[in-house]
Each structure stands twice: as C-alpha cells, then as structure tokens.
C-alpha cells in the first residue's frame, strides 16, 4: 500500500513540474489597458476619448507600473514551497508543498511537522485568493479547509480548520510558505 501511495505522490509531483512549466510558457496575456479591460465586466461598452483619459487618474494609477500589471496577469502559484505553520494543537512547525496551477485549479502534495505527505486540491482566484482542501488521504474529504492568499508572486499564507474528519479533535492554525 505504501509503495502504491508513494507512486501516486511521485507521479503527481512529476506532473506538476513537467506540465506546469509547459503550460506557463504557452500562456501569454496582454498587459496595460487591455488587461484591465479583460477584467471589467462591461468592457465592450466602455468608450473613453483621449482628452477624458488624460484627465482621469483612475484609468491608470501612477502607483501601478506596466511591470506590476504584467506580474499580476502572468504569475502562477505553481512551484515548490516551504515555510512555517502554527497549529492550535501541535504548536510551531515547518510545512512544505509541491503545488501546480492550471487556470484557477490548484493541486499537489504537502506535508508538515505534524502530518505525513498529504494532498492539496483547491482553487485560486484572479485576485490571488485561495480556497483549498488539504486532504489527509487521496479519497474522501478528511483534512484541513484552507483559506488564504497568493501574494508577491511567491508567497502563500492563510488559515486552516480541520473538517470532515470524524473522531478527530478540533484543530486549526495558520501557515506561511515561500516559493523556493
């Protein structure tokens, strides 16, 4: 059984590192006003003449450079992470994860000081908000419900709560991981 589980974990990690970079290289998005228009729900109906745009600082704020826009539209949460965890029951510990992102879907493996290798399945929004189930087993829903954020292009942080695990004591905590 352990050999089978090890094969599954190794296959998932390999798929993350092979598929993730290929997909990332094949996806290119526009930057600048086109990127802002893509996120606007009614971008087809918006018309701004040149004089109005020059006087409207909300169209392109000075604090956001073209590089910042590109980072927001092309960054991916795929990668190898390590960091710290503060668990309500176990105290301080270390956490590591191998995560892949395909569009808004995230999956991979993780482990921390208190949990052997386990599985990550969730979603990430265009603003970087993450909702995931950090499952203890391949099948079923027993694990931690995680709510956090992907920020700075290399950091995942948030909080988790034990869920869907019958017979286990309540647990919760926070984590902060940096992409390696």
NUPAPA-732305 format. One line per 2 residues: number of its first residue (from 1); their letters; for each residue y, z, x of N, C-alpha, C. Coordinates in Angstrom, 3 decimals, always signed. Atoms other than C-alpha are relative to their C-alpha. Layout:
<atoms>
NUM> A> Y/Z/X/Y/Z/X/Y/Z/X | ... $
</atoms>
This chain:
<atoms>
1> XX> -1.194/+0.000/+0.825/+0.000/+0.000/+0.000/+1.261/+0.000/+0.871 | -1.170/-0.044/-0.875/+2.429/+0.846/+2.844/+0.224/-1.335/+0.699 $
3> XX> -0.130/+1.298/-0.643/+1.707/-2.455/+4.564/+0.615/-0.994/-0.973 | -0.528/+0.899/+1.026/+2.416/-4.300/+1.322/+1.490/+0.275/-0.219 $
5> XX> -1.390/-0.371/+0.195/+5.670/-2.381/+0.787/+0.833/-0.394/+1.215 | -0.700/+0.391/-1.218/+6.661/-2.963/+4.426/+0.244/-1.497/+0.045 $
7> XX> -0.159/+1.449/+0.038/+6.081/-6.693/+3.974/+1.096/-0.411/-0.963 | -1.030/+0.307/+0.994/+8.281/-6.732/+0.887/+1.380/+0.318/+0.570 $
9> XX> -1.279/-0.402/-0.579/+11.086/-4.838/+2.650/+0.404/-0.967/+1.115 | -0.293/+0.928/-1.093/+10.849/-7.077/+5.734/+0.388/-1.371/-0.540 $
11> XX> -0.326/+1.297/+0.614/+10.860/-10.215/+3.553/+1.375/+0.006/-0.633 | -1.323/-0.099/+0.630/+13.892/-9.007/+1.609/+1.094/+0.009/+1.058 $
13> XX> -1.001/-0.057/-1.069/+15.796/-8.194/+4.809/+0.156/-1.368/+0.660 | -0.053/+1.326/-0.597/+14.907/-11.583/+6.311/+0.742/-0.966/-0.918 $
15> XX> -0.673/+0.879/+0.957/+16.033/-13.365/+3.142/+1.499/+0.251/-0.022 | -1.424/-0.336/+0.000/+19.347/-11.518/+3.256/+0.689/-0.637/+1.194 $
17> XX> -0.647/+0.482/-1.206/+20.068/-12.565/+6.827/-0.104/-1.503/+0.161 | +0.123/+1.443/-0.113/+18.864/-16.149/+6.507/+0.794/-0.682/-1.101 $
19> XX> -0.661/+0.631/+1.136/+20.169/-17.025/+3.038/+1.479/+0.343/-0.032 | -1.398/-0.429/+0.061/+23.419/-15.005/+3.221/+0.928/-0.851/+0.845 $
21> XX> -0.903/+0.801/-0.830/+24.981/-16.819/+6.219/+0.048/-1.466/-0.400 | +0.009/+1.401/+0.414/+23.886/-20.251/+4.966/+0.872/-0.172/-1.222 $
23> XX> -0.797/+0.108/+1.214/+25.406/-19.622/+1.556/+1.468/+0.202/+0.306 | -1.388/-0.277/-0.347/+28.581/-18.156/+3.075/+0.657/-1.201/+0.660 $
25> XX> -0.549/+1.153/-0.690/+29.040/-21.233/+5.252/+0.221/-1.170/-0.951 | -0.112/+1.128/+0.913/+28.604/-23.590/+2.306/+1.052/+0.210/-1.070 $
27> XX> -0.995/-0.277/+1.041/+31.162/-21.884/+0.071/+1.377/+0.078/+0.623 | -1.377/-0.077/-0.452/+34.808/-22.581/+0.717/+0.872/-0.042/-1.233 $
29> XX> -0.888/-0.074/+1.153/+37.567/-21.672/-1.690/+1.419/-0.287/+0.448 | -1.393/+0.292/-0.287/+41.166/-22.687/-1.895/+0.781/+1.286/+0.183 $
31> XX> -0.870/-1.147/-0.194/+43.915/-20.361/-0.796/+1.374/-0.326/-0.557 | -1.361/+0.216/+0.457/+47.534/-19.913/-1.805/+0.090/+0.020/-1.510 $
33> XX> -0.243/-0.029/+1.439/+48.787/-20.669/-5.303/-1.205/-0.499/-0.788 | +1.201/+0.455/+0.706/+45.533/-22.457/-6.187/-0.941/+1.175/-0.234 $
35> XX> +0.881/-1.161/+0.148/+43.557/-19.256/-5.550/+0.526/+0.933/-1.075 | -0.557/-0.846/+1.047/+45.966/-17.261/-7.725/-0.222/-0.641/-1.372 $
37> XX> +0.191/+0.682/+1.273/+45.685/-19.910/-10.447/-1.436/+0.102/-0.473 | +1.402/-0.108/+0.401/+41.865/-19.711/-10.388/-0.270/+1.319/-0.705 $
39> XX> +0.244/-1.299/+0.590/+42.037/-16.035/-11.278/+0.807/+0.239/-1.263 | -0.812/-0.146/+1.197/+44.641/-16.484/-14.010/-0.769/-0.519/-1.204 $
41> XX> +0.769/+0.448/+1.158/+43.022/-16.666/-17.476/+0.600/-1.211/-0.686 | -0.619/+1.130/+0.687/+45.530/-19.243/-18.704/+0.738/-0.906/+0.988 $
43> XX> -0.672/+0.762/-1.044/+46.342/-21.140/-15.502/+0.284/-1.439/-0.405 | -0.226/+1.376/+0.410/+46.133/-24.517/-17.266/+1.312/-0.142/-0.771 $
45> XX> -1.202/+0.063/+0.811/+49.130/-23.649/-19.464/+1.244/+0.457/+0.740 | -1.140/-0.514/-0.746/+51.402/-22.272/-16.732/+0.685/-1.147/+0.734 $
47> XX> -0.785/+0.992/-0.717/+54.203/-24.552/-15.528/+1.246/+0.682/+0.521 | -1.166/-0.608/-0.615/+56.876/-23.390/-13.110/+0.731/-1.081/+0.763 $
49> XX> -0.743/+0.997/-0.770/+59.657/-25.620/-11.870/+0.405/+0.604/+1.337 | -0.286/-0.449/-1.361/+60.760/-25.405/-8.233/+1.096/+1.051/+0.062 $
51> XX> -1.090/-0.978/-0.014/+64.025/-23.521/-8.962/-0.474/+1.356/-0.484 | +0.483/-1.255/+0.558/+62.260/-20.894/-11.076/-0.929/+0.701/+0.992 $
53> XX> +0.929/-0.593/-0.966/+59.533/-20.360/-8.452/+0.750/+0.578/+1.196 | -0.759/-0.491/-1.144/+62.087/-19.935/-5.652/+0.676/+1.333/-0.313 $
55> XX> -0.680/-1.232/+0.387/+63.822/-17.141/-7.602/-0.934/+1.089/-0.471 | +0.948/-0.957/+0.558/+60.653/-15.369/-8.774/-0.861/+0.575/+1.117 $
57> XX> +0.760/-0.593/-1.099/+59.313/-12.978/-6.120/-1.403/+0.398/-0.419 | +1.333/-0.386/+0.455/+56.288/-12.091/-8.280/-1.010/-1.122/+0.194 $
59> XX> +0.913/+1.126/-0.171/+54.821/-15.567/-7.762/-0.749/+0.113/+1.316 | +0.627/-0.140/-1.310/+54.156/-14.998/-4.055/+0.673/+1.166/+0.724 $
61> XX> -0.647/-1.161/-0.602/+54.982/-11.446/-2.923/+0.010/-0.082/+1.520 | -0.158/+0.048/-1.447/+56.244/-11.062/+0.646/-1.082/+0.769/+0.728 $
63> XX> +0.986/-0.834/-0.680/+53.596/-8.424/+1.431/-1.370/-0.660/+0.111 | +1.289/+0.679/-0.048/+50.708/-10.882/+0.925/+0.137/-1.297/+0.770 $
65> XX> -0.050/+1.217/-0.799/+50.290/-13.465/+3.662/-1.138/-0.928/-0.411 | +1.074/+0.953/+0.286/+48.121/-16.581/+3.433/-1.322/+0.508/+0.548 $
67> XX> +1.231/-0.538/-0.570/+45.587/-14.842/+5.719/-0.607/+1.049/-0.913 | +0.499/-1.018/+0.925/+45.338/-11.918/+3.269/-0.656/-0.645/-1.206 $
69> XX> +0.560/+0.687/+1.162/+44.732/-14.316/+0.370/-1.353/-0.586/+0.349 | +1.260/+0.591/-0.407/+42.012/-16.114/+2.302/-1.076/+1.071/+0.131 $
71> XX> +0.968/-1.071/-0.153/+40.297/-12.812/+3.179/-0.482/+0.486/-1.357 | +0.389/-0.472/+1.320/+40.313/-11.752/-0.485/-0.914/-0.980/-0.711 $
73> XX> +0.776/+0.978/+0.743/+38.789/-15.003/-1.693/-1.277/-0.427/+0.701 | +1.189/+0.491/-0.699/+36.180/-15.639/+1.002/-0.866/+1.098/+0.598 $
75> XX> +0.794/-1.054/-0.633/+34.954/-12.218/+2.198/-1.274/+0.253/-0.799 | +1.288/-0.266/+0.610/+31.360/-11.295/+1.476/-0.471/+1.384/+0.413 $
77> XX> +0.525/-1.328/-0.287/+29.714/-7.904/+1.243/-1.344/-0.067/+0.717 | +1.276/+0.128/-0.705/+26.559/-9.294/+2.911/+0.109/+0.557/+1.408 $
79> XX> +0.017/-0.483/-1.368/+25.613/-7.518/+6.109/-0.811/+1.258/+0.180 | +0.662/-1.245/-0.377/+24.172/-4.506/+7.889/+1.073/+1.085/+0.020 $
81> XX> -0.957/-1.094/+0.108/+25.933/-1.218/+7.159/-0.604/+1.295/+0.532 | +0.408/-1.365/-0.311/+25.777/+2.317/+8.488/+1.199/+0.899/-0.249 $
83> XX> -1.080/-0.922/+0.288/+27.753/+5.398/+7.647/-0.502/+1.380/-0.347 | +0.294/-1.387/+0.346/+27.754/+8.858/+6.161/-0.206/+0.163/-1.498 $
85> XX> +0.249/-0.356/+1.390/+26.543/+10.406/+2.945/+0.205/+1.506/-0.130 | -0.125/-1.421/+0.303/+27.444/+13.759/+1.386/-0.705/+0.214/-1.338 $
87> XX> +0.858/-0.180/+1.167/+24.687/+14.727/-1.039/+0.150/+1.429/-0.535 | -0.181/-1.320/+0.612/+25.117/+17.613/-3.503/-1.162/+0.932/+0.311 $
89> XX> +1.172/-0.831/-0.278/+21.568/+18.859/-2.846/-0.331/+0.073/+1.487 | +0.437/+0.065/-1.392/+20.933/+17.762/+0.749/+1.083/+0.245/+1.032 $
91> XX> -1.082/-0.185/-0.954/+24.356/+18.101/+2.345/+0.368/-1.293/+0.705 | -0.453/+1.158/-0.770/+25.703/+15.774/+5.025/-1.177/-0.729/+0.623 $
93> XX> +1.046/+0.807/-0.603/+23.593/+12.914/+6.309/+0.518/-1.373/+0.372 | -0.331/+1.367/-0.392/+23.524/+9.325/+7.505/-0.662/-0.968/-0.964 $
95> XX> +0.534/+1.038/+0.873/+22.955/+6.154/+5.485/+0.110/-1.340/+0.707 | -0.062/+1.367/-0.509/+22.167/+2.570/+6.440/-0.509/-0.928/-1.096 $
97> XX> +0.386/+0.971/+1.018/+21.729/-0.580/+4.370/+0.055/-1.405/+0.569 | -0.030/+1.436/-0.265/+20.963/-4.284/+4.668/+0.215/-0.653/-1.358 $
99> XX> -0.368/+0.504/+1.318/+22.749/-5.969/+1.760/+0.324/-1.484/+0.049 | -0.334/+1.402/+0.153/+23.072/-9.538/+0.574/+0.797/-0.199/-1.267 $
101> XX> -0.806/+0.314/+1.178/+25.578/-11.029/-1.857/-0.128/-1.470/-0.316 | +0.009/+1.355/+0.505/+25.112/-14.179/-3.921/+0.873/-0.013/-1.237 $
103> XX> -1.018/-0.025/+1.052/+28.160/-14.774/-6.097/+0.319/+1.459/-0.315 | -0.324/-1.390/+0.346/+28.574/-11.468/-7.988/-1.219/+0.919/+0.091 $
105> XX> +1.218/-0.804/-0.092/+25.000/-10.264/-7.400/-0.197/+0.540/+1.419 | +0.310/-0.620/-1.289/+24.082/-7.842/-4.618/-1.417/+0.553/-0.037 $
107> XX> +1.314/-0.629/-0.118/+20.650/-6.773/-3.424/-0.309/+0.251/+1.459 | +0.392/-0.306/-1.362/+18.943/-5.393/-0.392/-0.780/+1.288/+0.082 $
109> XX> +0.711/-1.254/-0.229/+17.479/-2.249/+1.092/+0.966/+1.024/+0.576 | -0.807/-1.088/-0.542/+18.906/+1.137/+2.047/-0.891/+1.187/+0.279 $
111> XX> +0.667/-1.282/-0.216/+17.822/+4.494/+3.356/+1.044/+0.967/+0.531 | -0.878/-1.014/-0.556/+19.482/+7.753/+4.197/-0.835/+1.144/+0.547 $
113> XX> +0.672/-1.147/-0.597/+18.638/+11.074/+5.782/-1.020/+0.610/-0.952 | +0.818/-0.671/+1.007/+17.014/+12.230/+2.523/-0.979/-0.920/-0.717 $
115> XX> +0.814/+0.964/+0.752/+15.413/+9.035/+1.127/-0.562/-1.030/+0.965 | +0.577/+1.067/-0.828/+12.952/+6.686/+2.854/+0.502/-1.368/-0.493 $
117> XX> -0.491/+1.314/+0.428/+13.612/+2.923/+2.632/-0.170/-0.220/-1.505 | -0.043/+0.210/+1.443/+14.563/+2.004/-0.930/+0.757/-1.306/-0.277 $
119> XX> -0.513/+1.306/+0.398/+16.090/-0.896/-2.867/+1.369/+0.110/-0.667 | -1.356/+0.076/+0.538/+19.653/-1.863/-3.840/+0.080/-1.218/-0.896 $
121> XX> -0.193/+1.131/+0.916/+20.426/-4.037/-6.880/+1.249/+0.277/-0.806 | -1.230/-0.239/+0.731/+23.853/-4.462/-8.393/+0.895/-1.212/-0.075 $
123> XX> -0.997/+1.050/+0.132/+26.998/-6.456/-8.982/+1.272/+0.416/+0.731 | -1.298/-0.216/-0.618/+30.327/-6.843/-7.231/+1.000/-0.913/-0.684 $
125> XX> -1.022/+0.795/+0.671/+33.499/-7.998/-8.977/+0.897/-0.682/+1.023 | -0.911/+0.700/-0.909/+36.133/-10.308/-7.511/+1.030/+0.952/+0.599 $
127> XX> -0.932/-0.986/-0.547/+38.329/-7.226/-7.002/-0.692/+0.970/+0.957 | +0.734/-0.834/-0.936/+35.572/-5.553/-4.932/-0.701/+1.196/-0.605 $
129> XX> +0.695/-1.119/+0.636/+34.290/-3.041/-7.479/-1.498/-0.264/-0.030 | +1.455/+0.121/-0.061/+30.563/-2.402/-7.102/-0.649/+0.961/-0.977 $
131> XX> +0.872/-0.821/+0.840/+28.061/-1.128/-9.655/-1.415/-0.353/+0.412 | +1.346/+0.291/-0.498/+24.520/-0.758/-8.387/-0.970/+1.104/-0.381 $
133> XX> +1.079/-0.962/+0.126/+21.198/+0.947/-8.867/-0.684/+0.058/+1.359 | +0.648/-0.218/-1.293/+19.916/+2.378/-5.599/-1.388/+0.551/-0.315 $
135> XX> +1.323/-0.359/+0.507/+16.259/+2.376/-6.655/-0.907/+0.553/+1.092 | +0.959/-0.592/-0.930/+13.574/+4.504/-5.023/-1.281/-0.822/+0.102 $
137> XX> +1.234/+0.790/+0.033/+10.751/+2.114/-5.999/+0.355/-1.432/-0.380 | -0.236/+1.404/+0.316/+10.502/-1.660/-6.314/+0.087/-0.215/-1.502 $
139> XX> +0.002/+0.145/+1.455/+9.719/-1.356/-10.026/+0.525/+1.278/-0.629 | -0.560/-1.155/+0.690/+11.367/+0.959/-12.524/+1.472/+0.161/+0.304 $
141> XX> -1.438/-0.215/-0.152/+14.872/+2.362/-12.681/+0.344/+1.321/+0.664 | -0.263/-1.295/-0.624/+14.494/+5.721/-10.921/+0.793/-0.200/+1.282 $
143> XX> -0.838/+0.107/-1.188/+17.270/+6.065/-8.369/+1.387/+0.531/-0.265 | -1.391/-0.406/+0.148/+20.985/+6.567/-7.985/+0.798/-1.122/-0.647 $
145> XX> -0.972/+0.936/+0.544/+23.576/+4.857/-10.152/+1.241/+0.124/+0.876 | -1.101/+0.000/-0.956/+26.316/+3.890/-7.682/+1.203/-0.725/-0.580 $
147> XX> -1.273/+0.635/+0.353/+29.964/+3.118/-8.462/+0.904/+0.128/+1.210 | -0.825/-0.042/-1.193/+32.146/+2.150/-5.543/+0.817/-1.259/+0.157 $
149> XX> -0.873/+1.129/-0.284/+34.274/-0.459/-3.884/-0.294/-0.567/+1.390 | +0.067/+0.712/-1.275/+34.013/-3.058/-1.119/+1.447/-0.285/+0.383 $
151> XX> -1.399/+0.164/-0.379/+37.297/-2.955/+0.771/+0.131/-0.293/+1.486 | -0.319/+0.335/-1.391/+38.891/-4.110/+4.013/-0.950/-1.037/+0.592 $
153> XX> +0.928/+1.012/-0.482/+36.219/-6.816/+4.280/-1.196/+0.534/+0.757 | +1.110/-0.531/-0.780/+33.797/-4.387/+5.924/-0.432/+1.408/-0.408 $
155> XX> +0.308/-1.384/+0.353/+33.516/-1.070/+4.056/-0.434/+0.115/-1.464 | +0.453/-0.326/+1.352/+31.576/+0.158/+1.021/+0.046/+1.508/-0.129 $
157> XX> -0.062/-1.440/+0.233/+32.388/+3.585/-0.357/-0.018/+0.259/-1.503 | +0.047/-0.352/+1.411/+31.869/+5.382/-3.640/-0.851/+1.228/-0.236 $
159> XX> +0.799/-1.165/+0.374/+29.846/+7.961/-5.513/-1.253/-0.430/-0.754 | +1.259/+0.286/+0.677/+26.337/+8.115/-6.950/-0.469/+1.218/-0.778 $
161> XX> +0.590/-1.046/+0.839/+24.439/+10.101/-9.576/-1.457/-0.381/-0.240 | +1.415/+0.240/+0.261/+20.665/+10.443/-9.954/-0.185/-0.387/-1.466 $
163> XX> +0.218/+0.431/+1.384/+19.469/+8.584/-13.063/-1.403/-0.574/-0.177 | +1.284/+0.570/+0.409/+16.290/+7.547/-14.868/-1.195/+0.564/+0.772 $
165> XX> +1.082/-0.610/-0.775/+14.107/+9.952/-12.834/-0.469/+1.276/-0.702 | +0.537/-1.163/+0.717/+12.002/+12.297/-14.963/-0.582/+1.005/+0.984 $
167> XX> +0.579/-1.068/-0.803/+11.101/+15.633/-13.432/+0.724/+0.292/+1.303 | -0.756/-0.254/-1.233/+13.663/+15.485/-10.609/+1.261/+0.799/-0.332 $
169> XX> -1.209/-0.795/+0.181/+16.527/+17.956/-10.208/+1.228/-0.917/+0.034 | -1.223/+0.817/-0.034/+20.014/+16.552/-10.896/+0.536/-0.105/+1.434 $
171> XX> -0.542/+0.208/-1.331/+21.679/+15.091/-7.811/+1.158/-0.985/-0.095 | -1.134/+0.919/-0.077/+24.887/+13.279/-6.885/+0.571/+0.088/+1.410 $
173> XX> -0.622/-0.038/-1.307/+27.018/+12.523/-3.879/+0.953/-1.151/+0.220 | -0.886/+1.076/-0.398/+29.350/+10.179/-2.043/-0.540/-0.650/+1.271 $
175> XX> +0.388/+0.699/-1.224/+28.819/+7.579/+0.666/+1.130/-0.866/+0.485 | -0.972/+0.875/-0.625/+30.923/+5.574/+3.057/-0.722/-0.747/+1.124 $
177> XX> +0.714/+0.821/-0.975/+29.418/+2.678/+5.042/+0.919/-1.082/+0.553 | -0.780/+1.043/-0.672/+30.967/+0.267/+7.549/-0.962/-1.111/+0.442 $
179> XX> +0.810/+1.134/-0.432/+29.616/-3.238/+8.214/-0.065/-0.039/+1.523 | +0.215/+0.017/-1.454/+28.136/-3.483/+11.709/+0.181/-1.385/+0.568 $
</atoms>
